[in-house]
Amino acid sequence: MSMNPVKGFPKDFYWGGAVAANQCEGAWQEGGKGWCVADINRYRGDLPPEKRSNKDLSSKDIAFAMTDTEGVYPKRRGIDFYHTYKEDLKLLAGTGMNMFRTSINWARIFPKGDESEPNEAGLKFYDDLIDEIIKNGMEPLITISHYEMPLHLTTAYTGWYSREVIDFFVRYAEVLFKRYQNKVRYWIMANQINLIAFETFNHLGIACDKVDDLDKANYQGVHNMMVASARATAVARKINADFHIGVMVLDDIGYPASCKPEDVLAAYRRNQMEYFFSDVLLRGKYPGYALRFFDERNICIEFGEHDAEDLKNTADFLALSYYYTLVRDVESAKTRRGGHDNPYISASGWGWGIDPIGLRTKLNMFWDRYEVPIVIAECGLGAVDKLEADGKIHDPYRIDFFRSHIEQVKEAVIDGVKVIAFCPWGPIDIVSCSSSEMEKRYGFIYVDIDNHGKGSGKRILKDSYFWYKQVVESNGEHLTFGGGGG
């Protein structure tokens, strides 16, 4: 064993980019695709950004969206990646990135979700897409469930609250594992599995009027999702022992608002219920703190006969999305949506606290807890980009954001944390997940489409594109921007 300390990013480090099928593909009724939950996400420009998310939808809301002819539903069109993926992947590969994360839209493979046989046209599309990713020198990182549940599983069943969905998901995952066993090595079962408060409907597909207590139903739903993930993991290992299976969480570990013991304990207990999801899927059982949490709230999680045994099929790596940090006191720690802004850091235009040092801290915390490889599967800055008179987008704010965060990732690697990949979110502009708008842009590549779907669709390379190319070429050593190009 070498005692020499790590000095920087390893030579086999993955520099990537991440998107989701529902936010970029469009073509929502092509190739035999069925309705998915994202297809009813309406853009509400009349509301402030923080209230535009489709969190809690009812059966009435679903029925309205499926017949609405006047509303704007941006995820139905995305950026037309379904038709432009060859050109877009070529542009992305121009940065030198060697990993590309995307999802497979469940409703393209099983349009209703409960069919016995998959849709061949949907599989063929992903055959071609994955081949193109590999052709461009990028490792595919595939998310199996990323807010794309077939809508039929919500209307005919109760989304993930219905145990039948466990078998439907395992069948779907098995089809993917068999089809792409020689092309895809890295898999994420479910995007941000802990995000049951902020993307309730999109994540779990539970219509709020179909259950008596939505909070309780959400925890049962995520239990069923964790069981399905564990069962699918067992299936994956039988198909290809070299698969790498990941559990993904959004980092929502908060700081105590003060050193007051009550605040420290409240923040710690709140943080435990963020660790809960990865604790189950990386350690293989429900922890004691979670049992107490459920008991205190009169939440009874119904276990199937084999659930406890199934959960022992643990994941191989942790995928982490990191955007912001919050602070919590006794009161704010009581709710899954609670938290206060940190007065010591600045915030993005959407109010998200920018905390690069927090990323180093969290990476160390997760590594100390699990000691499994970590993939930063999402990280980024949503901002309004302006096309200047010179026909370019100058985005120093995005460069500054990534420079400061990559610096801290490097420090975490030197600390001994096994980070194996960094995948900026939305390396090409896509529709926002939470607010269904285009104006909140993350990309290194500008897409000329506005919130209402109007525009040329032209792709324009931002200054950050050339900066990221420099970062990748230097394996994270050269982070000072050397000027534009193109």
Secondary structure, DSSP 8 states (H G I E B T S, - for coil): -------S--TT-EEEEE--HHHH---TTSTT---BGGGG----TTS-GGG-S--S--HHHHHHHHH-SSS--GGGTTT-HHHHHHHHHHHHHTTT--EEEEE--HHHHSSSS--SS--HHHHHHHHHHHHHHHHTT-EEEEEEESS--BTHHHHTS-GGGSTHHHHHHHHHHHHHHHHTTTT--EEEEETTTT-TTTSHHHHH---GGGSS-HHHHHHHHHHHHHHHHHHHHHHHHHH-TT-EEEEEEE----EESSS-HHHHHHHHHHHHHHHHHHHHHHHSS--HHHHHHHHHTT------TTHHHHTTS--SEEEEEE----EE-TTGGGSTT--B--TTS-B-TTS-B--HHHHHHHHHHHHHHH-S-EEEEEE---B---B-TTS-B--HHHHHHHHHHHHHHHHHHHHT--EEEE--B-SB----TTT--SSSB--SEEE---TTS-S---EEE-HHHHHHHHHHHTTT---S------
